[in-house]
């Protein structure tokens, strides 16, 4: 089977084609890829690199296609620099060598160091090793949850409760909480648009928050769904520093799991990188844990 490659051009058609490809990859392989549909939605919405380079997407994403125009491989760099990711269709494993070579010799030309993250089952792993990359470190774990066959319950301290955005939560207060957790000291806190609601897979009924006894949001998570395939990705989970180690993170994710079960979603994935995050996600009874490693190439 032959394939050709082309630059990713930022059009609605290309966005939908890549989005479909990433959702299909999970069902074809039975595994989450290093890029899934939610991460791609975030990338498509990420304004900072695009403001610095109007052609950022064209310069940092590349497609491989078969004779019928179906996507068979994706190269993408989240923010430019030397970091990239490769997704290879399982029916086209031979493309991995070509994609790694293109990454190293075309996109990576002039870059002293290239690095990527891979799961051990990734089609690209052997091609990376064959072409001079070395495995560097274990950076995180992705956990799979069987929502259909796992019982979930949670308890909250008196005076605390959980609400979803569909039930009415102040967007500004929640945006401020997110910024306080992930961007402490940022002067933009208080001026952040609640842009996640514009993502294609966003559901207000899966946008959960723990409210404290003074009516303030103190923990949150977002559930994003591929409804066609019954798969959810829980993306962006956080608890205010003053309220950690009190079970609020576990409670808010559990509430999301229970809502997903009501909607007929059978599988959920969460990826954790820090020791604290991995401990929390492990306590939620995953049925599978997959490590992620970094691979590095230095000229």
C-alpha positions in Angstrom: 0.0 0.0 0.0 1.4 3.4 -1.0 1.1 6.6 0.9 1.9 10.3 0.3 2.5 13.1 2.8 1.5 16.7 2.9 1.5 19.7 5.2 -1.4 20.2 7.6 -3.4 23.2 6.5 -5.6 24.8 9.2 -9.1 24.2 7.6 -12.3 22.8 9.2 -12.0 19.8 6.9 -8.5 18.9 8.0 -9.4 19.4 11.6 -12.4 17.0 11.3 -10.3 14.5 9.4 -7.5 14.4 12.0 -10.1 14.4 14.8 -11.8 11.4 13.2 -8.4 9.7 12.7 -7.4 10.0 16.4 -10.8 8.7 17.6 -10.5 5.8 15.2 -7.0 4.9 16.4 -8.4 4.1 19.9 -10.9 1.7 18.5 -8.5 0.1 16.0 -5.8 -0.5 18.5 -7.7 -0.8 21.7 -5.2 1.6 23.2 -5.0 5.3 23.8 -2.4 7.1 21.7 0.0 9.9 22.9 -2.4 12.2 21.1 -6.1 11.7 21.4 -9.0 13.7 20.2 -9.1 16.0 23.3 -5.4 16.9 23.1 -5.9 17.8 19.4 -8.8 20.0 20.3 -6.7 21.8 22.9 -3.9 22.2 20.3 -6.3 23.6 17.7 -7.4 26.2 20.3 -3.9 27.1 21.6 -3.4 30.7 20.7 0.1 31.5 22.0 2.2 29.8 19.3 -0.1 30.9 16.5 0.2 34.5 17.5 4.0 34.2 17.3 3.8 32.4 14.0 0.7 32.8 11.8 1.8 29.5 10.0 2.5 27.6 13.2 0.1 24.7 12.4 1.4 24.3 8.9 5.0 24.3 10.2 4.3 21.9 13.0 1.9 19.3 11.7 2.2 16.9 8.8 -0.1 14.2 7.4 0.4 10.9 5.6 -2.4 9.5 3.5 -3.2 6.5 1.4 -4.5 6.4 -2.2 -8.1 7.2 -1.1 -7.0 10.2 1.0 -7.5 8.5 4.4 -5.0 9.6 7.0 -2.5 6.9 7.9 0.0 8.9 9.9 0.2 12.1 11.8 3.2 14.2 12.9 2.5 17.0 15.3 4.5 19.3 17.5 2.5 20.8 20.4 4.4 24.1 20.7 7.3 23.9 18.2 10.8 23.6 19.5 12.3 20.1 19.5 9.3 18.2 20.9 7.1 16.2 18.6 4.7 13.2 18.4 4.0 10.6 15.8 0.8 8.5 15.4 1.0 5.6 12.9 -2.1 3.7 11.6 -1.7 0.0 12.6 -2.4 -1.1 9.0 0.6 1.0 7.8 3.4 0.1 10.2 6.1 0.5 7.5 5.3 4.3 7.6 7.0 4.6 11.0 10.5 4.5 9.4 9.6 7.1 6.8 7.9 9.4 9.4 10.8 9.3 11.8 13.3 10.0 9.0 11.1 12.9 7.8 10.9 14.3 11.3 14.6 14.1 11.9 15.8 15.3 8.5 13.1 17.7 7.4 11.2 19.2 10.3 14.2 18.6 12.7 16.8 20.0 10.3 19.1 22.4 12.2 17.6 21.4 15.6 20.3 20.0 18.0 17.9 18.0 20.1 14.7 16.2 19.3 12.4 14.4 21.8 9.1 12.6 21.9 6.9 10.6 24.2 5.8 7.1 23.4 3.8 4.2 24.8 5.6 0.8 24.6 3.1 -0.4 22.0 3.6 2.6 19.7 4.4 1.7 16.1 7.1 4.4 16.0 9.2 3.1 19.0 11.4 0.6 17.0 11.8 3.2 14.2 13.0 5.8 16.7 15.6 3.4 18.1 16.7 2.3 14.6 17.3 5.9 13.7 19.4 7.0 16.6 16.9 7.9 19.3 17.5 6.6 22.8 14.9 5.9 25.6 15.5 8.6 28.2 13.0 8.4 31.1 9.7 7.3 32.4 7.5 10.4 32.4 4.0 9.3 33.3 1.2 6.7 33.1 -2.1 6.4 31.4 -4.8 4.5 33.2 -7.9 2.9 31.7 -11.1 2.6 33.7 -13.9 0.1 33.1 -16.9 2.2 34.0 -19.4 -0.6 33.2 -18.1 -3.1 35.7 -16.6 -0.9 38.5 -18.6 0.5 41.4 -17.9 4.1 42.4 -19.0 6.1 45.4 -17.7 9.2 47.1 -18.2 11.2 50.3 -17.6 14.9 50.9 -17.0 16.9 54.1 -20.1 18.6 55.5 -20.9 21.8 53.7 -19.1 20.9 50.5 -21.0 19.7 47.4 -20.4 19.0 43.7 -22.1 20.8 40.8 -21.6 20.6 37.1 -21.5 23.6 34.8 -25.0 22.7 33.4 -26.4 23.4 36.9 -24.9 26.9 37.0 -21.4 27.8 38.1 -19.8 31.2 37.7 -17.4 30.8 34.7 -15.1 33.6 36.0 -14.6 32.0 39.4 -13.8 28.6 37.8 -11.4 30.2 35.3 -9.7 31.9 38.1 -9.3 28.7 40.0 -7.8 26.9 37.0 -5.3 29.8 36.5 -4.4 29.8 40.2 -3.6 26.1 40.1 -1.7 25.9 36.8 -0.4 29.5 36.4 0.2 30.9 39.9 1.3 34.5 39.8 0.0 35.0 36.2 -1.2 38.6 35.8 -4.0 37.3 33.5 -5.9 35.7 36.4 -9.3 37.3 36.5 -9.2 38.0 32.8 -9.3 34.5 31.4 -12.1 33.5 29.0 -13.8 30.1 29.7 -12.6 28.8 26.3 -13.0 25.1 27.1 -16.7 25.3 26.5 -15.9 26.0 22.8 -14.1 22.6 22.4 -15.9 20.2 20.1 -16.1 17.4 22.8 -17.0 19.6 25.7 -20.1 18.8 27.6 -21.4 21.1 30.4 -22.9 18.2 32.3 -19.4 16.7 32.5 -17.7 19.9 33.7 -17.6 19.3 37.4 -16.6 21.4 40.4 -16.4 21.0 44.1 -17.9 24.0 45.9 -16.7 24.7 49.5 -18.7 25.8 52.5 -18.4 29.5 51.4 -19.6 28.9 47.9 -16.2 29.0 46.2 -14.9 26.4 43.6 -12.0 24.5 45.0 -11.6 21.4 42.8 -12.6 20.5 39.3 -12.3 18.1 36.3 -13.5 18.0 32.7 -14.9 14.9 31.0 -14.6 14.8 27.2 -16.5 12.1 25.2 -16.3 10.3 22.0 -19.9 9.3 22.2 -19.8 7.1 19.1 -17.3 4.8 20.6 -18.3 5.1 24.3 -14.9 6.5 25.3 -14.1 9.4 27.6 -10.9 11.3 28.4 -10.8 13.0 31.8 -8.6 16.0 31.0 -7.5 18.8 33.3 -8.0 17.9 37.0 -7.0 20.2 39.8 -7.5 21.1 43.5 -6.7 24.4 45.1 -3.5 24.1 47.2 -5.3 25.0 50.4 -7.7 22.0 50.0 -5.4 19.2 48.9 -5.1 15.8 50.6 -8.8 15.9 51.6 -10.3 13.7 48.9 -11.8 16.5 46.8 -9.9 15.5 43.6 -11.0 11.9 43.9 -14.6 13.0 44.6 -14.9 15.2 41.6 -13.5 12.6 39.2 -15.8 9.9 40.7 -18.8 12.2 40.1 -17.7 12.5 36.5 -17.3 8.7 36.2 -20.9 8.2 37.6 -22.3 10.7 35.1 -20.5 9.0 32.2 -21.9 5.6 33.3 -25.4 7.2 33.2 -24.7 8.2 29.6 -23.6 4.7 28.6 -19.9 5.5 28.3 -18.0 2.3 29.2 -14.3 3.3 29.1 -12.4 6.3 30.5 -8.7 7.3 30.4 -6.7 9.6 32.6 -3.0 10.4 32.2 -0.8 11.4 35.2 2.7 12.8 35.3 3.4 13.7 38.9 3.6 11.4 41.9 0.6 13.0 43.5 -1.5 12.8 40.4 -0.6 9.1 39.8 -1.5 8.3 43.4 -4.9 9.9 43.0 -5.6 8.2 39.7 -4.5 4.8 41.0 -7.0 5.1 43.9 -9.8 5.2 41.3 -9.5 1.5 40.5 -8.0 1.4 37.0 -8.1 -1.9 35.1 -4.9 -1.1 33.1 -1.8 1.1 33.5 0.4 1.9 30.6 3.8 3.7 31.1 4.9 6.5 28.9 8.6 7.1 28.1 10.5 9.8 26.5 12.9 9.2 23.6 15.7 11.7 22.7 17.9 12.3 19.6 20.9 14.6 19.8 23.1 15.4 16.9 
